[in-house]
Amino acid sequence: MHMGMAEGSMACNDHGDKTGSELQLLHQFLGVQRERAENYSIFHKQFRTFLQTRNDMCFKEAMAAATSAFNRCSKQVIQIEMSLRDELQRSDLAALLRKVQVRKIWGRLRTPAFHLDRSFSLCSFSSHAEEDAC
């Protein structure tokens, strides 16, 4: 009977370790989301600067840096998803992270289009106000 109790406490410890790992991975995910938000903020500021200065080279560098940063975030999320699904058998949490990831990817794809559309709208508005704008 003593052996059964030891096995029971071992199972409890394994469950505790698993829960701790799940929480650690979710904290990592939140950190990646924070990094993603910071990267977007930096990109947005650089885009606003581009609208004021029309410095194409600086904006191309900003786009490259933003793309690299967002790709790095996506790779980190994929690793977290894999750990949740494969190592911890938490496909429910992995699926939830996947949904967030897909939304971020769609957002990232729409962001340049939004900014370009906005830029052309501003140029169009400015050119009506000042014939030689843009």
N, C-alpha and C positions, 0 to 999 in steps of 0.2 A: 504494500500500500504506500509505503514511503516513496517508492520509485514513481508511482503515479502522480504524487504531489509535485515531485521535482519536474516531471514532464509537463505538468500543468503550469508551473511557474515559468518554465522555459518557453512555453507557447505564449504566455503573457508577455514575456520580455521580447520575443520575436515580433509580436504584434506592436508593442511599444516602439521598437526600432523601426518597424515599417511605417508607423504613423509619423515618427520623427523624420524619417526620410521623405515622406510625402510632404510634410510641412516645409522641410528644407527646400525641396524642389519648387513648391509653390512660392516660397519667399524669393527664390532665384528668379522665378517667372515675373514676380512683381518688380524685381530689380531691373529686369530686361525691359519691362513696360515703362518704367521710370526713365531708363536710358533712351528708349524710343521717343518718349515725349520730349526729352531734352534735345535730342537730335532734330526733331521736327521744329522745335522752337528756334534752334540755331538756323535751320534751313529757311524758315519763314523770315527771320531777320535779314538773312543774306538776300533773299528774294526781294524784300522791300528795298534794300540798298541797291540791288540791280535796277529796280524800277526808277530809282532816283538818278543813278549814274549811267545806266545803260552800258556798263562794263561787261561785255560778253565773256571775256576770259575769266574774270572772277566768278561769274555765275556758273560757267562750265565747271570750274574747280569746286564750287559749292555743291553742284549736282553730283559730281563724282564722289565727293566726301560723304554726302548724304546717302547715296546709293550704297556705298561701302558700309557705312554705319548701319543702315537698315538691313542689309544682307547679313551682317554679323549678328544682329539681334534675331533675325529669322533662324539662323543656324543654331543659336543658343536655345531658342524655343523648341526647335525640332529635337535637339538633344534631350531637353527636359521631357518632352512628350514621349520619346523612346524609353527613357528611364521609367517613367510612370507606367507605360504600357507593358514593357518587356520585363523589367526587373521587379516592379512592385505589383504587377497585375492589376493596375488601376486604369483600365481602358476608358472608364467613365470620365476620369480627370483628364486623361490624354485627349479625349474627344472634345472636352470643353476648351482646352488650350488650343486645339486645332481650329475650333470655331472662331476664337479670338484672333488667331493667326490669319485665317482667311479674311476676316474683316479688315485687319491691318494691311494685308496685301492689296485688297481692293481699294482701300483708302490711299495707299501709296501710289497705286496706278492712277487714281483720280486726281491726286494732288498736283502733279505737273500739268495735267489738262486744265484743272481749275485755275492754276496760277497763270498759265498761258492765255486762257480765255479772258481772265481778269486783266491781264496785261494788255491784250489787244483791245479790250473794252475801254481801258483807261487811255490807250493811244487814240482810239477812235474819238472818244470824248474830247481829249485834248486837241486833236486835229481840227475838230469843229470849232473849238474855242480859239485856237491859234493855228492858222493854216499850215505853219511849218513844223508843228510838233511831230515827234516820232519820225 
